Structure formats: structure tokens, C-alpha cells
């Protein structure tokens, strides 16, 4: 039977704001970039290169960050560090570039078909942001989660994509937390950040959901911001709703605070703990 957790009232959540704001300021600094996959967006000056390199970096952000960085660097080297040009000109013979590539459950066939889909997006929509914008408007018009429409329309562009590749793009209809896609949108949408580039504008940062991974969820439960015990789509909504009380215009900024608390050796001070069994 799932453990029953205590949850903060709205008034109690607001009392956490000074503590969490301090942690955001401590973690969200330029020094953060070099040890995080977001560095691949910063590595390019061309906006489309930033968006495409960042997309691969985000969907591969699974496991230790140093390993992720090494694998993304390997992938971009296979693209000659020119992701837009490589994707736009991709042909059957270029599939050999991915031979031997592996990261977690990503295999060469996945990178080939993800590249083919991105090529279709660039040919049909001119830019990756225009595709995101079309998905966003469709989701709004049909009252569906953005990540459900994104998944659906992404793979519709290449119906021959192997089913195994579908798992690499999250789907809110499957109740996934969609952590990696919302991490990407955090990088691409948040403005005036020393880390996140804010190079897309199709959606306001106020609508971002928290990129929920196991570490962020653990700290959120310890603080009493999240009482659901599964890391799924409903937990994303519950935690994001709590964080919007702290900053309605930019709730995703608190991803930095929860991440920082998760890696801090001292952990959460006892005075802020509501569910101590989840403390680091």
C-alpha cells in the first residue's frame, strides 16, 4: 500500500518561498552550464542549431550527466557539429554515420528515424519552433496535453518509424511525466536566465510544467509539495500547481532549487521537512 504523505497548505507553501528562492539563486548560475547537457545549446550561435542540438541533448538526458554529455558530444560529432545542415540534407547513405552509436536504449536505428522526422519537420514547418507552435495551438484547441499532441504529430510525419523508437518521445496520454521534453522547453522558453536560453516564444513560461525526475520528486515529497507517490503525469500537475503559488509566471525555475537540494550533502534543513523519510 502506498505511503501516505503530508502535504503543505497553500499558506505553508508560500512560507517556503525565501528558502527555495535562495536555492534557485545558488544553483542557476553560469557555472551550472558546463556540467549539464544544456551546454549543447550554448555551444551554437545559430538558433536552429541550438534548438536541434538541445532537443537531442534533452531526450538523451537519462542517467549520469557526465555520461549524457559524452554521448551527446559523440552524436553531434557524427553530424559534423552542424545539426541543422546534417538533418536537412540527410539521405539513406548518411544512416551509416550512426553505426555503433548507443546510449541507454537508444540505438542507431532510433537516431536515424528521429533524424528523418526532424528533417520532415524542417521541410514542412521551416523551423522546429513552428512545429511546436502548431502542436501547442492544436492542443489548446482540443483541450489536450501539449505532449500528447507533440508525440502524435511528431511520429505522424514518418509513419514508417519503427515502434521501438516511439518510446524515446514521451506521451502524456500514457501518463508519462514527460520530464525530458519539459526539460527541453525549460531550456528553450525561459527568459532572463543565466542558464536557459529562452530562444523560443510559442508558449509563455508560465505554462511550463516541472521536469519531474526521481530526484526532484523525492525533494518535493520531503518538503510536502507533492504527496502522490508515483512519478507520473498527475504528479507533474500536482507539483507544478504548488510551484505556481511561488511564481505564477515562472514555476519551472524551482527545478533548480529541487535539483540543488537533491545533490547537496547536507540535504533539506529539518525545519523545512514535512516527510522526513524522503530526505536525502
Phi and psi in degrees as GROMACS dihedral restraints (atoms count N, CA, C in turn):
[ dihedral_restraints ]
;  ai    aj    ak    al  type     phi  dphi    fc
    3     4     5     6     1   -58.4    20    10
    4     5     6     7     1   144.1    20    10
    6     7     8     9     1   -67.5    20    10
    7     8     9    10     1   136.7    20    10
    9    10    11    12     1   -86.7    20    10
   10    11    12    13     1   125.2    20    10
   12    13    14    15     1  -109.6    20    10
   13    14    15    16     1   148.6    20    10
   15    16    17    18     1   -79.5    20    10
   16    17    18    19     1   145.4    20    10
   18    19    20    21     1  -127.1    20    10
   19    20    21    22     1   140.3    20    10
   21    22    23    24     1   -71.2    20    10
   22    23    24    25     1   146.3    20    10
   24    25    26    27     1   -74.5    20    10
   25    26    27    28     1   167.6    20    10
   27    28    29    30     1   -58.0    20    10
   28    29    30    31     1   -40.1    20    10
   30    31    32    33     1   -63.6    20    10
   31    32    33    34     1   -41.2    20    10
   33    34    35    36     1   -69.1    20    10
   34    35    36    37     1   -34.9    20    10
   36    37    38    39     1   -61.4    20    10
   37    38    39    40     1   -45.5    20    10
   39    40    41    42     1   -61.9    20    10
   40    41    42    43     1   -28.7    20    10
   42    43    44    45     1   -69.6    20    10
   43    44    45    46     1   -17.5    20    10
   45    46    47    48     1   -80.2    20    10
   46    47    48    49     1   -14.1    20    10
   48    49    50    51     1   -55.6    20    10
   49    50    51    52     1   -49.8    20    10
   51    52    53    54     1   -58.8    20    10
   52    53    54    55     1   -40.4    20    10
   54    55    56    57     1   -64.3    20    10
   55    56    57    58     1   -47.3    20    10
   57    58    59    60     1   -72.7    20    10
   58    59    60    61     1   -34.4    20    10
   60    61    62    63     1   -62.3    20    10
   61    62    63    64     1   -38.6    20    10
   63    64    65    66     1   -62.4    20    10
   64    65    66    67     1   -38.9    20    10
   66    67    68    69     1   -71.5    20    10
   67    68    69    70     1   -36.7    20    10
   69    70    71    72     1   -58.6    20    10
   70    71    72    73     1   -48.4    20    10
   72    73    74    75     1   -61.9    20    10
   73    74    75    76     1   -32.5    20    10
   75    76    77    78     1   -73.5    20    10
   76    77    78    79     1   -36.1    20    10
   78    79    80    81     1   -95.5    20    10
   79    80    81    82     1   -39.4    20    10
   81    82    83    84     1   -81.0    20    10
   82    83    84    85     1    76.2    20    10
   84    85    86    87     1  -131.4    20    10
   85    86    87    88     1   162.8    20    10
   87    88    89    90     1   -56.1    20    10
   88    89    90    91     1   -28.3    20    10
   90    91    92    93     1   -63.6    20    10
   91    92    93    94     1   -22.8    20    10
   93    94    95    96     1   -66.1    20    10
   94    95    96    97     1   -30.3    20    10
   96    97    98    99     1   -61.2    20    10
   97    98    99   100     1   -46.4    20    10
   99   100   101   102     1   -64.7    20    10
  100   101   102   103     1   -20.2    20    10
  102   103   104   105     1  -107.3    20    10
  103   104   105   106     1    15.2    20    10
  105   106   107   108     1  -131.2    20    10
  106   107   108   109     1   148.4    20    10
  108   109   110   111     1   -58.6    20    10
  109   110   111   112     1   -16.4    20    10
  111   112   113   114     1   -59.8    20    10
  112   113   114   115     1   -17.2    20    10
  114   115   116   117     1   -59.4    20    10
  115   116   117   118     1   -25.3    20    10
  117   118   119   120     1   -74.1    20    10
  118   119   120   121     1   -21.1    20    10
  120   121   122   123     1   -75.3    20    10
  121   122   123   124     1   -38.3    20    10
  123   124   125   126     1   -70.7    20    10
  124   125   126   127     1   -18.0    20    10
  126   127   128   129     1   -74.4    20    10
  127   128   129   130     1   -13.1    20    10
  129   130   131   132     1  -117.4    20    10
  130   131   132   133     1   149.4    20    10
  132   133   134   135     1   -98.7    20    10
  133   134   135   136     1   -27.0    20    10
  135   136   137   138     1   -76.0    20    10
  136   137   138   139     1   131.1    20    10
  138   139   140   141     1   -61.3    20    10
  139   140   141   142     1   -43.5    20    10
  141   142   143   144     1   -67.0    20    10
  142   143   144   145     1   -38.0    20    10
  144   145   146   147     1   -60.3    20    10
  145   146   147   148     1   -42.0    20    10
  147   148   149   150     1   -59.2    20    10
  148   149   150   151     1   -45.8    20    10
  150   151   152   153     1   -67.7    20    10
  151   152   153   154     1   -39.8    20    10
  153   154   155   156     1   -76.5    20    10
  154   155   156   157     1   -43.7    20    10
  156   157   158   159     1   -62.8    20    10
  157   158   159   160     1   -40.7    20    10
  159   160   161   162     1   -64.6    20    10
  160   161   162   163     1   -36.5    20    10
  162   163   164   165     1   -63.4    20    10
  163   164   165   166     1   -47.6    20    10
  165   166   167   168     1   -62.6    20    10
  166   167   168   169     1   -40.9    20    10
  168   169   170   171     1   -62.5    20    10
  169   170   171   172     1   -39.5    20    10
  171   172   173   174     1   -70.9    20    10
  172   173   174   175     1   -45.4    20    10
  174   175   176   177     1   -72.7    20    10
  175   176   177   178     1   -16.7    20    10
  177   178   179   180     1   -94.9    20    10
  178   179   180   181     1     0.5    20    10
  180   181   182   183     1   -75.9    20    10
  181   182   183   184     1    79.7    20    10
  183   184   185   186     1  -145.4    20    10
  184   185   186   187     1   108.7    20    10
  186   187   188   189     1   104.7    20    10
  187   188   189   190     1  -161.0    20    10
  189   190   191   192     1   -62.1    20    10
  190   191   192   193     1   136.6    20    10
  192   193   194   195     1   -65.8    20    10
  193   194   195   196     1   -33.6    20    10
  195   196   197   198     1   -67.2    20    10
  196   197   198   199     1   -35.4    20    10
  198   199   200   201     1   -69.7    20    10
  199   200   201   202     1   -43.1    20    10
  201   202   203   204     1   -57.4    20    10
  202   203   204   205     1   -46.1    20    10
  204   205   206   207     1   -61.2    20    10
  205   206   207   208     1   -42.1    20    10
  207   208   209   210     1   -63.6    20    10
  208   209   210   211     1   -40.8    20    10
  210   211   212   213     1   -72.3    20    10
  211   212   213   214     1   -39.1    20    10
  213   214   215   216     1   -66.2    20    10
  214   215   216   217     1   -39.4    20    10
  216   217   218   219     1   -60.4    20    10
  217   218   219   220     1   -41.9    20    10
  219   220   221   222     1   -59.8    20    10
  220   221   222   223     1   -46.6    20    10
  222   223   224   225     1   -60.7    20    10
  223   224   225   226     1   -45.9    20    10
  225   226   227   228     1   -69.0    20    10
  226   227   228   229     1   -30.5    20    10
  228   229   230   231     1   -63.2    20    10
  229   230   231   232     1   -36.9    20    10
  231   232   233   234     1   -67.6    20    10
  232   233   234   235     1   -20.6    20    10
  234   235   236   237     1   -96.5    20    10
  235   236   237   238     1    11.5    20    10
  237   238   239   240     1    58.9    20    10
  238   239   240   241     1    26.8    20    10
  240   241   242   243     1    56.2    20    10
  241   242   243   244     1    31.2    20    10
  243   244   245   246     1  -135.8    20    10
  244   245   246   247     1    68.9    20    10
  246   247   248   249     1   -59.5    20    10
  247   248   249   250     1   -41.3    20    10
  249   250   251   252     1   -64.5    20    10
  250   251   252   253     1   -46.8    20    10
  252   253   254   255     1   -64.1    20    10
  253   254   255   256     1   -44.1    20    10
  255   256   257   258     1   -61.8    20    10
  256   257   258   259     1   -47.0    20    10
  258   259   260   261     1   -67.5    20    10
  259   260   261   262     1   -43.0    20    10
  261   262   263   264     1   -62.1    20    10
  262   263   264   265     1   -39.5    20    10
  264   265   266   267     1   -95.1    20    10
  265   266   267   268     1     3.6    20    10
  267   268   269   270     1   -55.9    20    10
  268   269   270   271     1   135.8    20    10
  270   271   272   273     1  -137.8    20    10
  271   272   273   274     1   175.6    20    10
  273   274   275   276     1   -55.1    20    10
  274   275   276   277     1   -39.4    20    10
  276   277   278   279     1   -66.8    20    10
  277   278   279   280     1   -24.2    20    10
  279   280   281   282     1   -75.4    20    10
  280   281   282   283     1   -13.1    20    10
  282   283   284   285     1   -59.2    20    10
  283   284   285   286     1   -27.1    20    10
  285   286   287   288     1   -63.5    20    10
  286   287   288   289     1   -21.1    20    10
  288   289   290   291     1   -60.1    20    10
  289   290   291   292     1   -27.2    20    10
  291   292   293   294     1   -90.7    20    10
  292   293   294   295     1    -0.1    20    10
  294   295   296   297     1   -58.6    20    10
  295   296   297   298     1   129.0    20    10
  297   298   299   300     1    87.2    20    10
  298   299   300   301     1    -4.8    20    10
  300   301   302   303     1   -76.6    20    10
  301   302   303   304     1   138.0    20    10
  303   304   305   306     1  -154.9    20    10
  304   305   306   307     1   135.7    20    10
  306   307   308   309     1  -150.4    20    10
  307   308   309   310     1   115.9    20    10
  309   310   311   312     1    53.0    20    10
  310   311   312   313     1  -118.8    20    10
  312   313   314   315     1   -96.8    20    10
  313   314   315   316     1     5.5    20    10
  315   316   317   318     1   -75.9    20    10
  316   317   318   319     1   130.3    20    10
  318   319   320   321     1  -126.8    20    10
  319   320   321   322     1   170.2    20    10
  321   322   323   324     1   -51.6    20    10
  322   323   324   325     1   -39.5    20    10
  324   325   326   327     1   -62.8    20    10
  325   326   327   328     1   -34.2    20    10
  327   328   329   330     1   -68.0    20    10
  328   329   330   331     1   -43.6    20    10
  330   331   332   333     1   -66.3    20    10
  331   332   333   334     1   -35.7    20    10
  333   334   335   336     1   -62.0    20    10
  334   335   336   337     1   -48.7    20    10
  336   337   338   339     1   -75.8    20    10
  337   338   339   340     1   -31.8    20    10
  339   340   341   342     1   -63.2    20    10
  340   341   342   343     1   -38.9    20    10
  342   343   344   345     1   -65.8    20    10
  343   344   345   346     1   -42.1    20    10
  345   346   347   348     1   -61.3    20    10
  346   347   348   349     1   -40.2    20    10
  348   349   350   351     1   -66.6    20    10
  349   350   351   352     1   -44.3    20    10
  351   352   353   354     1   -62.9    20    10
  352   353   354   355     1   -35.6    20    10
  354   355   356   357     1   -61.4    20    10
  355   356   357   358     1   -44.9    20    10
  357   358   359   360     1   -60.8    20    10
  358   359   360   361     1   -38.9    20    10
  360   361   362   363     1   -62.7    20    10
  361   362   363   364     1   -46.6    20    10
  363   364   365   366     1   -65.9    20    10
  364   365   366   367     1   -37.0    20    10
  366   367   368   369     1   -70.4    20    10
  367   368   369   370     1   -37.7    20    10
  369   370   371   372     1   -85.8    20    10
  370   371   372   373     1   -35.8    20    10
  372   373   374   375     1  -113.0    20    10
  373   374   375   376     1    -4.6    20    10
  375   376   377   378     1    75.0    20    10
  376   377   378   379     1   -31.2    20    10
  378   379   380   381     1  -151.4    20    10
  379   380   381   382     1   157.4    20    10
  381   382   383   384     1   -65.6    20    10
  382   383   384   385     1   -37.0    20    10
  384   385   386   387     1   -62.8    20    10
  385   386   387   388     1   -38.6    20    10
  387   388   389   390     1   -61.9    20    10
  388   389   390   391     1   -34.5    20    10
  390   391   392   393     1   -66.7    20    10
  391   392   393   394     1   -46.8    20    10
  393   394   395   396     1   -57.7    20    10
  394   395   396   397     1   -41.4    20    10
  396   397   398   399     1   -63.2    20    10
  397   398   399   400     1   -42.5    20    10
  399   400   401   402     1   -62.6    20    10
  400   401   402   403     1   -41.0    20    10
  402   403   404   405     1   -64.8    20    10
  403   404   405   406     1   -41.4    20    10
  405   406   407   408     1   -61.6    20    10
  406   407   408   409     1   -45.8    20    10
  408   409   410   411     1   -66.8    20    10
  409   410   411   412     1   -38.6    20    10
  411   412   413   414     1   -65.8    20    10
  412   413   414   415     1   -42.1    20    10
  414   415   416   417     1   -62.5    20    10
  415   416   417   418     1   -44.0    20    10
  417   418   419   420     1   -62.3    20    10
  418   419   420   421     1   -44.8    20    10
  420   421   422   423     1   -66.5    20    10
  421   422   423   424     1   -26.7    20    10
  423   424   425   426     1  -108.6    20    10
  424   425   426   427     1     7.1    20    10
  426   427   428   429     1    52.3    20    10
  427   428   429   430     1    51.1    20    10
  429   430   431   432     1  -122.6    20    10
  430   431   432   433     1   156.9    20    10
  432   433   434   435     1   -63.5    20    10
  433   434   435   436     1   139.9    20    10
  435   436   437   438     1   -53.7    20    10
  436   437   438   439     1   -43.6    20    10
  438   439   440   441     1   -72.7    20    10
  439   440   441   442     1   -17.4    20    10
  441   442   443   444     1   -72.5    20    10
  442   443   444   445     1   -46.0    20    10
  444   445   446   447     1   -67.9    20    10
  445   446   447   448     1   -41.1    20    10
  447   448   449   450     1   -59.3    20    10
  448   449   450   451     1   -49.0    20    10
  450   451   452   453     1   -58.3    20    10
  451   452   453   454     1   -46.9    20    10
  453   454   455   456     1   -63.4    20    10
  454   455   456   457     1   -49.5    20    10
  456   457   458   459     1   -75.3    20    10
  457   458   459   460     1   -28.6    20    10
  459   460   461   462     1   -60.7    20    10
  460   461   462   463     1   -52.1    20    10
  462   463   464   465     1   -79.3    20    10
  463   464   465   466     1   -19.9    20    10
  465   466   467   468     1   -64.2    20    10
  466   467   468   469     1   -22.0    20    10
  468   469   470   471     1   -72.9    20    10
  469   470   471   472     1   -21.1    20    10
  471   472   473   474     1  -138.6    20    10
  472   473   474   475     1    82.2    20    10
  474   475   476   477     1   -60.3    20    10
  475   476   477   478     1   -18.8    20    10
  477   478   479   480     1   -82.9    20    10
  478   479   480   481     1     1.8    20    10
  480   481   482   483     1   -59.3    20    10
  481   482   483   484     1   130.9    20    10
  483   484   485   486     1   -59.2    20    10
  484   485   486   487     1   144.0    20    10
  486   487   488   489     1   -59.9    20    10
  487   488   489   490     1   -30.7    20    10
  489   490   491   492     1   -61.0    20    10
  490   491   492   493     1   -27.6    20    10
  492   493   494   495     1   -76.2    20    10
  493   494   495   496     1   -22.0    20    10
  495   496   497   498     1   -60.6    20    10
  496   497   498   499     1   -30.9    20    10
  498   499   500   501     1   -68.7    20    10
  499   500   501   502     1   -15.4    20    10
  501   502   503   504     1   -82.0    20    10
  502   503   504   505     1    -9.3    20    10
  504   505   506   507     1  -119.0    20    10
  505   506   507   508     1   113.0    20    10
  507   508   509   510     1   -63.9    20    10
  508   509   510   511     1   157.4    20    10
  510   511   512   513     1  -137.5    20    10
  511   512   513   514     1   116.9    20    10
  513   514   515   516     1   -64.8    20    10
  514   515   516   517     1   -24.4    20    10
  516   517   518   519     1   -64.7    20    10
  517   518   519   520     1   -22.7    20    10
  519   520   521   522     1   -91.8    20    10
  520   521   522   523     1     8.8    20    10
  522   523   524   525     1    68.0    20    10
  523   524   525   526     1    18.4    20    10
  525   526   527   528     1   -65.7    20    10
  526   527   528   529     1   152.1    20    10
  528   529   530   531     1   -72.9    20    10
  529   530   531   532     1   -17.1    20    10
  531   532   533   534     1    56.8    20    10
  532   533   534   535     1    36.3    20    10
  534   535   536   537     1   -56.3    20    10
  535   536   537   538     1   -47.7    20    10
  537   538   539   540     1   -72.1    20    10
  538   539   540   541     1   -33.3    20    10
  540   541   542   543     1   -70.5    20    10
  541   542   543   544     1   -38.2    20    10
  543   544   545   546     1   -75.2    20    10
  544   545   546   547     1   -25.5    20    10
  546   547   548   549     1   -63.3    20    10
  547   548   549   550     1   -45.2    20    10
  549   550   551   552     1   -58.5    20    10
  550   551   552   553     1   -46.3    20    10
  552   553   554   555     1   -67.9    20    10
  553   554   555   556     1   -30.3    20    10
  555   556   557   558     1   -61.1    20    10
  556   557   558   559     1   -47.1    20    10
  558   559   560   561     1   -58.7    20    10
  559   560   561   562     1   -42.3    20    10
  561   562   563   564     1   -87.6    20    10
  562   563   564   565     1   -20.5    20    10
  564   565   566   567     1  -110.3    20    10
  565   566   567   568     1   -30.4    20    10
  567   568   569   570     1   -70.9    20    10
  568   569   570   571     1   133.7    20    10
  570   571   572   573     1   -99.7    20    10
  571   572   573   574     1   160.1    20    10
  573   574   575   576     1    55.3    20    10
  574   575   576   577     1    36.4    20    10
  576   577   578   579     1  -108.6    20    10
  577   578   579   580     1   142.1    20    10
  579   580   581   582     1   -74.3    20    10
  580   581   582   583     1    -7.0    20    10
  582   583   584   585     1  -117.5    20    10
  583   584   585   586     1   -56.6    20    10
  585   586   587   588     1   -76.7    20    10
  586   587   588   589     1   137.6    20    10
  588   589   590   591     1   -83.9    20    10
  589   590   591   592     1   -27.9    20    10
  591   592   593   594     1    61.5    20    10
  592   593   594   595     1    41.7    20    10
  594   595   596   597     1   -93.7    20    10
  595   596   597   598     1    -3.9    20    10
  597   598   599   600     1  -112.6    20    10
  598   599   600   601     1   154.0    20    10
  600   601   602   603     1  -134.3    20    10
  601   602   603   604     1     9.1    20    10
  603   604   605   606     1   -70.0    20    10
  604   605   606   607     1   -18.1    20    10
  606   607   608   609     1  -143.0    20    10
  607   608   609   610     1   140.4    20    10
  609   610   611   612     1   -71.7    20    10
  610   611   612   613     1   145.1    20    10
  612   613   614   615     1   -57.1    20    10
  613   614   615   616     1   -22.2    20    10
  615   616   617   618     1   -62.4    20    10
  616   617   618   619     1   -21.7    20    10
  618   619   620   621     1   -95.1    20    10
  619   620   621   622     1     0.7    20    10
  621   622   623   624     1   -65.8    20    10
  622   623   624   625     1   143.4    20    10
  624   625   626   627     1  -100.2    20    10
  625   626   627   628     1   156.0    20    10
  627   628   629   630     1   -69.9    20    10
  628   629   630   631     1   133.8    20    10
  630   631   632   633     1   -73.8    20    10
  631   632   633   634     1    97.9    20    10
  633   634   635   636     1   -89.6    20    10
  634   635   636   637     1   109.5    20    10
  636   637   638   639     1  -113.4    20    10
  637   638   639   640     1   179.5    20    10
  639   640   641   642     1   -63.7    20    10
  640   641   642   643     1   -32.8    20    10
  642   643   644   645     1   -75.0    20    10
  643   644   645   646     1   -44.9    20    10
  645   646   647   648     1   -61.7    20    10
  646   647   648   649     1   -43.4    20    10
  648   649   650   651     1   -62.5    20    10
  649   650   651   652     1   -39.3    20    10
  651   652   653   654     1   -63.1    20    10
  652   653   654   655     1   -45.3    20    10
  654   655   656   657     1   -66.2    20    10
  655   656   657   658     1   -38.8    20    10
  657   658   659   660     1   -63.1    20    10
  658   659   660   661     1   -38.3    20    10
  660   661   662   663     1   -70.1    20    10
  661   662   663   664     1   -39.8    20    10
  663   664   665   666     1   -60.5    20    10
  664   665   666   667     1   -36.3    20    10
  666   667   668   669     1   -82.4    20    10
  667   668   669   670     1   -10.4    20    10
  669   670   671   672     1    82.2    20    10
  670   671   672   673     1    20.0    20    10
  672   673   674   675     1   -89.2    20    10
  673   674   675   676     1   -15.3    20    10
  675   676   677   678     1  -142.7    20    10
  676   677   678   679     1   125.9    20    10
  678   679   680   681     1  -114.4    20    10
  679   680   681   682     1   -10.7    20    10
  681   682   683   684     1   -71.4    20    10
  682   683   684   685     1   138.0    20    10
  684   685   686   687     1   -94.8    20    10
  685   686   687   688     1    -3.0    20    10
  687   688   689   690     1  -107.2    20    10
  688   689   690   691     1   143.6    20    10
  690   691   692   693     1   -90.9    20    10
  691   692   693   694     1    75.3    20    10
  693   694   695   696     1  -126.7    20    10
  694   695   696   697     1  -172.1    20    10
  696   697   698   699     1   -60.3    20    10
  697   698   699   700     1   -36.2    20    10
  699   700   701   702     1   -68.2    20    10
  700   701   702   703     1   -36.0    20    10
  702   703   704   705     1   -66.2    20    10
  703   704   705   706     1   -37.9    20    10
  705   706   707   708     1   -57.7    20    10
  706   707   708   709     1   -47.0    20    10
  708   709   710   711     1   -63.9    20    10
  709   710   711   712     1   -41.5    20    10
  711   712   713   714     1   -64.2    20    10
  712   713   714   715     1   -46.2    20    10
  714   715   716   717     1   -69.6    20    10
  715   716   717   718     1   -42.3    20    10
  717   718   719   720     1   -62.0    20    10
  718   719   720   721     1   -39.6    20    10
  720   721   722   723     1   -59.8    20    10
  721   722   723   724     1   -41.7    20    10
  723   724   725   726     1   -65.4    20    10
  724   725   726   727     1   -41.1    20    10
  726   727   728   729     1   -72.1    20    10
  727   728   729   730     1   -25.5    20    10
  729   730   731   732     1   -68.5    20    10
  730   731   732   733     1   -22.0    20    10
  732   733   734   735     1   -65.4    20    10
  733   734   735   736     1   -32.2    20    10
  735   736   737   738     1   -82.1    20    10
  736   737   738   739     1   -35.5    20    10
  738   739   740   741     1  -154.1    20    10
  739   740   741   742     1    93.0    20    10
  741   742   743   744     1   -62.2    20    10
  742   743   744   745     1   -26.4    20    10
  744   745   746   747     1   -87.4    20    10
  745   746   747   748     1   -18.0    20    10
  747   748   749   750     1  -154.0    20    10
  748   749   750   751     1    62.2    20    10
  750   751   752   753     1   -64.9    20    10
  751   752   753   754     1   -28.4    20    10
  753   754   755   756     1   -69.7    20    10
  754   755   756   757     1   -12.6    20    10
  756   757   758   759     1   -61.1    20    10
  757   758   759   760     1   -26.7    20    10
  759   760   761   762     1   -75.8    20    10
  760   761   762   763     1    -4.7    20    10
  762   763   764   765     1   -57.4    20    10
  763   764   765   766     1   -36.6    20    10
  765   766   767   768     1   -65.8    20    10
  766   767   768   769     1   -41.4    20    10
  768   769   770   771     1   -64.7    20    10
  769   770   771   772     1   -46.6    20    10
  771   772   773   774     1   -67.8    20    10
  772   773   774   775     1   -36.2    20    10
  774   775   776   777     1   -63.3    20    10
  775   776   777   778     1   -47.4    20    10
  777   778   779   780     1   -60.2    20    10
  778   779   780   781     1   -42.4    20    10
  780   781   782   783     1   -64.3    20    10
  781   782   783   784     1   -32.3    20    10
  783   784   785   786     1   -69.9    20    10
  784   785   786   787     1   -28.5    20    10
  786   787   788   789     1  -102.2    20    10
  787   788   789   790     1    -6.8    20    10
  789   790   791   792     1   -72.4    20    10
  790   791   792   793     1   133.0    20    10
  792   793   794   795     1   -64.5    20    10
  793   794   795   796     1   -32.1    20    10
  795   796   797   798     1   -82.7    20    10
  796   797   798   799     1   -21.1    20    10
  798   799   800   801     1    72.7    20    10
  799   800   801   802     1  -164.7    20    10
  801   802   803   804     1   -78.6    20    10
  802   803   804   805     1   128.9    20    10
  804   805   806   807     1   -56.9    20    10
  805   806   807   808     1   144.4    20    10
  807   808   809   810     1   -55.9    20    10
  808   809   810   811     1   -33.5    20    10
  810   811   812   813     1   -64.4    20    10
  811   812   813   814     1   -19.9    20    10
  813   814   815   816     1  -102.1    20    10
  814   815   816   817     1    -5.6    20    10
  816   817   818   819     1   -77.0    20    10
  817   818   819   820     1   131.8    20    10
  819   820   821   822     1  -112.5    20    10
  820   821   822   823     1   -28.4    20    10
  822   823   824   825     1  -129.1    20    10
  823   824   825   826     1    82.0    20    10
  825   826   827   828     1   -59.2    20    10
  826   827   828   829     1   -25.0    20    10
  828   829   830   831     1   -65.7    20    10
  829   830   831   832     1   -16.1    20    10
  831   832   833   834     1   -98.1    20    10
  832   833   834   835     1     2.0    20    10
  834   835   836   837     1   -66.9    20    10
  835   836   837   838     1   148.9    20    10
